[in-house]
């Protein structure tokens, strides 16, 4: 899998994505208006997307408190996104070592790493200007460069990208959302679509080449890996900071929040079902990653 042009469909897609990146790559420090204050003049995520929405804890807040809470959840999402982008870059950089420099994959994956550097800078700028703590996961990431380990790594990338993409697409179109948050969401959607395209093409092409035992490892590990990504997207520190008693537990059990997780992973689980990764839905249902 590391020889030049060993994956012809992925190589061809890499050339297309490199060309698309040359046509449109955005700079968050010129394409986002950072002169606009990140204040509580508007929600920072659509209210229905917030993890406490629809609960008694949500109803107990005034609208001003709900908006402040949305700013903290947006900051926590940005903090998680920085961790996610860092994980993605480590995966891609580890993969690049094994790719011939003449393979089109090599050039495109370097572009992808550059994209993620800009995105992390953008998320960090929101947190710095937003007046919240520096939320974010601290869990270390261990990379496995075996064939099945790399397949799982790209599944992790897809889980990250699809969850963020779902939140961003909702936010960028909602006029109730603060203009800075909408600009961030729009920029991220436009560039992450290319990353998703690469990961899906790569996984679809390597999956048939894996040995039966390697595929079994991926099938067994995938739901817990993706479940871990979902768990990192909800930060208990937000509720502690705002003094919301049992807020984290309430949010995790909130049917509205759980429905958004399933919806956010919908494209991924459909894709994995087509590959045969979701051969047995039981564990996926137990973890709340697919609908019953």
Backbone torsions as a table, in degrees:
resi	resn	phi	psi	omega
1	UNK	NA	-7.8	-178.2
2	UNK	-105.9	3.4	179.3
3	UNK	-82.3	160.2	-175.8
4	UNK	-62.5	129.7	176.3
5	UNK	57.3	27.3	177.3
6	UNK	-69.2	-19.7	-179.6
7	UNK	-121.0	84.1	-171.0
8	UNK	-63.1	-37.9	-179.8
9	UNK	-67.7	-39.5	179.3
10	UNK	-69.3	-36.9	177.0
11	UNK	-62.4	-44.2	-179.9
12	UNK	-65.2	-42.2	178.2
13	UNK	-64.6	-36.6	178.8
14	UNK	-61.3	-40.4	177.6
15	UNK	-63.7	-41.7	178.1
16	UNK	-63.4	-42.4	-177.7
17	UNK	-71.2	-32.9	174.7
18	UNK	-64.0	-43.7	178.3
19	UNK	-63.4	-41.6	178.6
20	UNK	-63.9	-37.6	178.8
21	UNK	-66.1	-35.1	178.3
22	UNK	-68.7	-32.5	179.3
23	UNK	-73.5	-36.7	-174.8
24	UNK	-148.3	102.2	169.5
25	UNK	-130.7	129.9	-171.8
26	UNK	-103.8	154.3	177.6
27	UNK	-112.1	113.2	-176.7
28	UNK	-62.9	-16.9	-179.4
29	UNK	-92.7	-0.8	170.0
30	UNK	-122.0	-25.6	-177.1
31	UNK	-95.2	-5.1	171.9
32	UNK	-116.6	133.4	-178.7
33	UNK	-84.2	95.8	-179.1
34	UNK	-82.6	-5.2	176.1
35	UNK	-75.2	-21.2	178.5
36	UNK	-73.5	127.5	-179.1
37	UNK	-63.0	138.3	173.4
38	UNK	-89.5	88.2	-173.6
39	UNK	-123.0	-170.1	-177.6
40	UNK	-101.4	38.6	175.6
41	UNK	-80.0	-12.7	179.9
42	UNK	-157.9	161.9	174.5
43	UNK	-63.0	151.4	-179.9
44	UNK	-102.9	-11.2	167.9
45	UNK	-141.3	154.4	175.9
46	UNK	-56.7	134.1	-176.2
47	UNK	-52.3	-41.3	-176.9
48	UNK	-64.9	-19.6	-179.2
49	UNK	-84.7	-19.5	-176.3
50	UNK	-66.4	144.0	-169.3
51	UNK	-68.7	-21.4	178.5
52	UNK	-94.8	-5.1	-175.8
53	UNK	-56.4	132.5	177.5
54	UNK	89.6	-3.2	179.2
55	UNK	-97.4	168.9	175.9
56	UNK	-62.8	-34.1	178.6
57	UNK	-62.4	-37.7	177.2
58	UNK	-67.2	-45.4	-178.5
59	UNK	-64.2	-27.1	-178.6
60	UNK	-75.8	-13.1	-179.6
61	UNK	-86.1	148.1	167.1
62	UNK	-74.3	167.9	178.8
63	UNK	-62.5	-38.3	178.7
64	UNK	-62.1	-40.4	177.9
65	UNK	-67.2	-38.3	177.9
66	UNK	-62.4	-40.1	179.7
67	UNK	-67.7	-43.1	176.7
68	UNK	-59.8	-44.4	177.4
69	UNK	-59.0	-39.7	179.4
70	UNK	-63.5	-35.3	178.0
71	UNK	-65.4	-39.8	178.5
72	UNK	-69.5	-39.0	177.5
73	UNK	-66.8	-36.9	176.3
74	UNK	-64.0	-42.3	178.3
75	UNK	-63.7	-39.2	178.0
76	UNK	-66.6	-38.2	176.5
77	UNK	-64.4	-39.6	176.2
78	UNK	-64.4	-40.4	178.2
79	UNK	-63.8	-42.5	176.3
80	UNK	-63.8	-39.4	-179.7
81	UNK	-62.9	-36.7	176.8
82	UNK	-62.9	-44.7	176.6
83	UNK	-60.3	-44.8	-179.3
84	UNK	-61.0	-45.5	-178.7
85	UNK	-65.4	-36.8	177.2
86	UNK	-62.6	-43.7	177.7
87	UNK	-61.7	-44.0	179.7
88	UNK	-60.7	-44.6	-179.3
89	UNK	-63.7	-39.8	178.2
90	UNK	-63.6	-39.5	178.0
91	UNK	-62.4	-49.0	-176.8
92	UNK	-66.7	-42.7	179.7
93	UNK	-64.4	-37.3	175.9
94	UNK	-64.9	-34.6	178.7
95	UNK	-72.7	-38.1	-176.6
96	UNK	-58.6	-31.9	179.1
97	UNK	-57.7	-28.2	-173.9
98	UNK	-101.2	7.4	-177.5
99	UNK	-110.3	130.6	176.7
100	UNK	-60.3	135.0	-176.5
101	UNK	-61.1	-22.2	179.5
102	UNK	-83.4	-10.9	176.6
103	UNK	-72.8	130.7	178.9
104	UNK	-56.5	-23.7	176.6
105	UNK	-58.7	-36.6	-175.5
106	UNK	-60.8	-49.3	-178.0
107	UNK	-65.9	-43.1	-176.9
108	UNK	-65.2	-42.0	-178.3
109	UNK	-65.5	-30.1	172.8
110	UNK	-65.5	-39.1	175.9
111	UNK	-62.3	-41.0	-179.7
112	UNK	-62.7	-41.8	177.3
113	UNK	-61.6	-41.9	178.0
114	UNK	-62.0	-40.4	176.3
115	UNK	-56.9	-47.5	-175.0
116	UNK	-67.6	-32.7	174.8
117	UNK	-60.5	-44.9	179.3
118	UNK	-65.6	-40.0	-178.8
119	UNK	-64.9	-41.9	178.6
120	UNK	-63.4	-38.5	175.9
121	UNK	-61.5	-39.6	179.9
122	UNK	-65.4	-45.9	179.8
123	UNK	-64.8	-39.3	178.1
124	UNK	-63.5	-37.8	179.7
125	UNK	-65.4	-38.5	177.1
126	UNK	-61.1	-46.5	-178.9
127	UNK	-62.5	-43.7	-178.5
128	UNK	-62.5	-36.7	-176.5
129	UNK	-90.5	-11.5	-170.9
130	UNK	-88.6	-6.5	175.7
131	UNK	73.0	24.9	178.7
132	UNK	-113.9	168.4	169.6
133	UNK	-61.7	164.8	177.1
134	UNK	-85.1	80.9	179.2
135	UNK	-67.7	159.2	173.8
136	UNK	151.7	148.5	178.5
137	UNK	-65.7	156.0	176.2
138	UNK	-122.7	5.4	-177.3
139	UNK	-63.5	133.4	176.5
140	UNK	-72.4	157.7	179.7
141	UNK	-114.4	124.0	176.8
142	UNK	-105.3	127.8	-176.7
143	UNK	-106.0	137.2	177.9
144	UNK	-115.7	117.8	-175.8
145	UNK	-92.9	12.9	171.4
146	UNK	-68.9	169.7	-178.7
147	UNK	-60.1	-46.5	179.9
148	UNK	-71.0	-32.1	177.6
149	UNK	-65.2	-39.9	179.0
150	UNK	-69.1	-37.8	176.3
151	UNK	-60.6	-43.8	178.2
152	UNK	-64.9	-35.5	178.2
153	UNK	-62.3	-41.5	179.6
154	UNK	-74.6	-26.3	170.3
155	UNK	-64.8	-40.7	177.2
156	UNK	-60.8	-43.8	178.0
157	UNK	-57.8	-45.4	-178.6
158	UNK	-64.8	-40.9	178.7
159	UNK	-60.7	-44.2	177.8
160	UNK	-60.0	-52.3	-174.0
161	UNK	-65.7	-40.5	-177.0
162	UNK	-69.3	-40.0	178.2
163	UNK	-64.1	-44.7	178.4
164	UNK	-66.4	-40.0	-179.3
165	UNK	-62.3	-40.4	179.3
166	UNK	-61.2	-48.3	179.1
167	UNK	-63.2	-41.1	-177.1
168	UNK	-67.8	-41.1	-179.0
169	UNK	-65.5	-35.6	175.3
170	UNK	-66.0	-44.2	-174.6
171	UNK	-70.3	-41.9	-171.4
172	UNK	-66.4	-20.8	-176.9
173	UNK	-101.9	-2.4	-172.2
174	UNK	-98.3	112.2	-176.8
175	UNK	-67.7	-13.9	177.0
176	UNK	-76.3	-13.4	-173.5
177	UNK	-89.2	140.6	179.2
178	UNK	-50.1	137.5	-173.9
179	UNK	-59.6	-35.7	179.1
180	UNK	-65.6	-42.6	177.5
181	UNK	-62.0	-38.8	178.9
182	UNK	-67.5	-38.9	177.9
183	UNK	-64.6	-42.7	177.7
184	UNK	-59.8	-46.4	-178.1
185	UNK	-62.3	-43.5	-178.3
186	UNK	-64.4	-44.2	179.5
187	UNK	-61.3	-43.7	-177.1
188	UNK	-65.4	-42.0	179.1
189	UNK	-58.8	-45.6	-174.2
190	UNK	-62.2	-37.6	-176.2
191	UNK	-90.6	-32.9	-178.7
192	UNK	-69.9	-23.9	177.9
193	UNK	-58.3	-34.3	178.6
194	UNK	-69.5	-38.0	-179.9
195	UNK	-66.0	-41.0	177.9
196	UNK	-63.0	-42.3	179.9
197	UNK	-59.9	-44.0	179.2
198	UNK	-63.6	-49.5	-174.8
199	UNK	-61.5	-41.2	-179.9
200	UNK	-67.5	-41.5	178.5
201	UNK	-63.0	-44.7	-179.7
202	UNK	-61.8	-48.8	-178.1
203	UNK	-64.0	-42.3	-179.8
204	UNK	-62.8	-31.0	-177.9
205	UNK	-83.3	-35.5	-178.7
206	UNK	-83.1	-23.3	-173.8
207	UNK	-55.5	-47.4	179.7
208	UNK	-65.4	-21.6	-178.1
209	UNK	-83.2	-13.0	179.3
210	UNK	-72.9	145.4	173.9
211	UNK	-69.2	158.6	-179.2
212	UNK	-54.8	-42.3	-179.0
213	UNK	-65.1	-36.7	178.6
214	UNK	-67.4	-41.2	178.0
215	UNK	-64.6	-37.1	179.2
216	UNK	-63.5	-37.8	177.3
217	UNK	-62.1	-44.3	179.7
218	UNK	-64.0	-46.2	-178.6
219	UNK	-60.1	-40.4	-178.1
220	UNK	-71.9	-40.1	-173.2
221	UNK	-85.3	-25.0	-170.6
222	UNK	-56.4	-47.9	-176.2
223	UNK	-63.1	-39.1	179.3
224	UNK	-70.0	-36.2	177.6
225	UNK	-62.9	-47.7	-179.2
226	UNK	-69.6	-35.1	174.8
227	UNK	-60.5	-37.5	177.9
228	UNK	-64.7	-38.7	177.7
229	UNK	-63.5	-42.7	178.2
230	UNK	-60.4	-43.2	-177.5
231	UNK	-64.0	-32.2	-179.7
232	UNK	-73.4	-15.9	-176.7
233	UNK	-82.4	-6.0	178.4
234	UNK	-121.3	118.5	-171.1
235	UNK	-105.7	116.4	179.2
236	UNK	-62.7	-21.7	-178.9
237	UNK	-63.2	-26.8	178.6
238	UNK	-60.4	-46.8	-175.3
239	UNK	-72.4	-35.0	175.3
240	UNK	-64.5	-43.9	-178.4
241	UNK	-61.8	-37.7	-176.5
242	UNK	-92.8	0.0	177.7
243	UNK	68.3	34.4	178.9
244	UNK	-93.9	105.0	-175.4
245	UNK	-60.9	129.6	178.3
246	UNK	56.9	24.3	-176.2
247	UNK	-60.4	-41.4	-178.5
248	UNK	-63.6	-45.6	179.9
249	UNK	-65.2	-40.1	179.2
250	UNK	-63.7	-43.7	-179.0
251	UNK	-63.3	-46.1	-177.5
252	UNK	-62.0	-32.5	-178.6
253	UNK	-90.2	-4.3	-175.5
254	UNK	-68.7	119.2	-179.7
255	UNK	-57.4	-33.4	178.8
256	UNK	-65.3	-44.6	177.3
257	UNK	-62.4	-45.0	-179.1
258	UNK	-61.9	-37.6	178.6
259	UNK	-65.1	-36.5	177.8
260	UNK	-67.7	-35.5	176.5
261	UNK	-62.2	-48.0	179.7
262	UNK	-61.8	-43.2	179.3
263	UNK	-65.2	-40.7	-179.1
264	UNK	-65.0	-28.6	179.1
265	UNK	-95.7	4.0	-173.2
266	UNK	-58.2	-46.2	-179.6
267	UNK	-65.3	-38.5	-179.3
268	UNK	-67.0	-47.6	-176.9
269	UNK	-67.2	-32.3	174.4
270	UNK	-63.3	-45.3	178.9
271	UNK	-62.2	-45.9	-179.1
272	UNK	-67.8	-33.3	175.2
273	UNK	-63.0	-39.6	177.6
274	UNK	-64.8	-35.9	178.2
275	UNK	-71.9	-28.9	-173.9
276	UNK	102.9	8.4	178.6
277	UNK	-71.5	-36.0	176.9
278	UNK	-95.5	72.4	179.3
279	UNK	-80.6	-31.8	179.4
280	UNK	-126.1	116.2	-174.8
281	UNK	-77.4	-9.9	-168.8
282	UNK	-56.6	-53.2	-177.6
283	UNK	-66.0	-35.6	179.3
284	UNK	-63.8	-40.3	178.3
285	UNK	-68.0	-42.4	179.7
286	UNK	-57.8	-37.1	-177.8
287	UNK	-86.4	-1.4	179.0
288	UNK	73.7	27.4	-176.6
289	UNK	-95.7	-18.4	174.3
290	UNK	-135.4	158.9	179.0
291	UNK	-73.2	149.9	178.4
292	UNK	-71.2	NA	NA
